[in-house]
Amino acid sequence: MVPWLLIQLHLMEMISIGVTFNFAGTMEAGEEYTLTTRVFNPNSSFINVNVELFNLSDNSSLILSSSETLNAGNGNYRTFTLNYTAQATDAGDTLQVVYRGLNVNSTARDFSIDNVGLSVVAVPEPTTTALLGLGGVALLMRRRY
């Protein structure tokens, strides 16, 4: 199990083309990851942005958000929420979040990131759940006799 259950970052950084952030610890099969983050456009033009959970060790995309258009300085944050359950092939790999500006041919097309949160829930293995269930049945049977 990873040593962290919740990571919360508060950033207000201007980004142009994109930025990445590597999370500490490694992924384990069956863990459920929920990334919640907000992105804002403080400038005079629009920009399209997407957010991605990425397996850095395997150089592969895990889940990619749809592209969101951030209008010029409208004061509204766009909230992105991505959910991913780690597979056996992800075990021991590094999880990364990628923010990507999709149309950055103008300096007015930057974006800011705020409130990056990653929660991790360890899902019990099926054998553990089965053993707990059998133990409960055994206790019920013992009480009856």
C-alpha positions in Angstrom: 0.0 0.0 0.0 1.2 3.5 -0.8 2.3 5.6 2.2 -0.2 8.4 1.4 -4.0 8.4 1.2 -4.6 12.0 0.3 -2.5 14.7 -1.3 -3.7 18.2 -1.6 -1.7 20.9 -3.3 -2.7 24.6 -3.7 -1.1 26.1 -6.8 -1.7 29.2 -8.6 0.8 29.0 -11.4 0.6 30.3 -14.9 1.1 27.5 -17.4 1.5 27.7 -21.1 1.9 24.5 -23.1 1.6 22.2 -20.1 3.1 20.9 -16.9 3.5 17.5 -15.2 3.6 16.5 -11.5 4.9 13.1 -10.3 3.2 11.7 -7.1 5.3 10.1 -4.4 5.0 6.4 -3.8 4.1 3.8 -6.3 0.8 2.4 -7.5 -0.5 -1.0 -6.4 -3.0 -3.2 -8.2 -6.6 -2.6 -7.1 -6.1 0.8 -5.6 -8.6 3.4 -6.6 -7.3 6.9 -7.5 -9.4 10.0 -7.7 -7.8 13.2 -9.0 -9.7 16.4 -8.5 -8.2 19.7 -9.8 -9.3 23.1 -10.9 -8.0 25.0 -13.9 -8.6 28.7 -14.7 -7.9 31.1 -17.6 -6.9 34.6 -16.3 -6.0 36.0 -19.7 -7.6 37.8 -22.6 -8.0 34.8 -24.9 -9.5 31.3 -24.7 -7.6 28.1 -24.3 -8.5 24.4 -24.5 -7.1 22.3 -21.7 -7.2 18.6 -20.7 -5.9 16.7 -17.7 -4.5 13.2 -17.8 -3.4 10.6 -15.3 -0.3 9.0 -16.7 1.8 6.0 -15.9 5.3 7.5 -16.1 7.1 4.1 -15.7 5.3 2.6 -18.7 5.0 5.8 -20.6 1.3 5.3 -21.1 -1.9 7.2 -20.6 -4.3 5.8 -17.9 -7.2 8.2 -18.3 -7.6 11.4 -20.2 -10.2 14.1 -19.6 -12.2 15.6 -22.4 -11.0 19.0 -23.6 -12.5 22.0 -21.8 -12.5 25.5 -23.3 -11.6 28.1 -20.7 -12.9 31.5 -21.8 -11.1 34.8 -21.3 -10.8 35.7 -17.7 -14.4 34.7 -16.9 -13.6 34.1 -13.3 -14.9 30.5 -13.4 -12.7 27.5 -12.6 -13.2 24.3 -14.5 -13.1 21.3 -12.2 -11.7 18.1 -13.5 -12.3 14.7 -11.7 -10.6 11.6 -13.0 -11.1 8.1 -11.5 -8.8 5.2 -12.2 -8.3 1.7 -10.6 -4.8 0.5 -10.9 -4.3 -2.8 -12.8 -1.7 -5.5 -12.0 0.5 -4.1 -14.7 0.6 -0.7 -12.9 2.0 -2.2 -9.7 5.2 -0.4 -8.6 4.9 2.3 -11.3 4.9 6.1 -10.8 1.7 8.0 -11.2 1.8 11.4 -12.9 -0.7 14.1 -13.6 -0.4 16.0 -16.9 -2.0 19.3 -17.7 -1.9 20.2 -21.4 -2.8 23.4 -23.2 -4.1 22.4 -26.7 -4.0 25.6 -28.6 -1.0 27.6 -27.4 -0.1 29.8 -30.4 -0.6 33.0 -28.4 1.0 34.2 -25.1 -2.5 35.1 -24.0 -3.4 31.4 -23.9 -1.9 30.5 -20.6 -3.8 28.8 -17.8 -3.6 28.5 -14.0 -3.9 25.4 -11.9 -5.5 25.4 -8.4 -6.3 22.8 -5.8 -4.8 19.5 -6.9 -6.2 16.6 -4.8 -5.4 12.9 -5.1 -7.1 10.4 -2.9 -6.2 6.7 -2.9 -8.5 4.0 -1.6 -7.0 0.5 -1.1 -9.4 -2.1 -2.4 -9.2 -5.4 -0.4 -8.0 -8.3 -2.5 -10.7 -10.9 -3.3 -8.9 -13.6 -1.2 -8.9 -11.3 1.8 -12.6 -10.5 1.4 -13.4 -14.2 0.9 -11.5 -15.1 4.1 -13.3 -12.4 6.1 -16.6 -13.7 4.7 -15.8 -17.3 5.6 -14.8 -16.2 9.1 -18.2 -14.4 9.5 -20.0 -17.5 8.4 -18.0 -19.6 10.8 -19.0 -17.3 13.7 -22.6 -17.4 12.8 -22.5 -21.2 12.5 -20.8 -21.5 15.9 -23.5 -19.4 17.6 -26.3 -21.6 16.2 -24.8 -24.8 17.7 
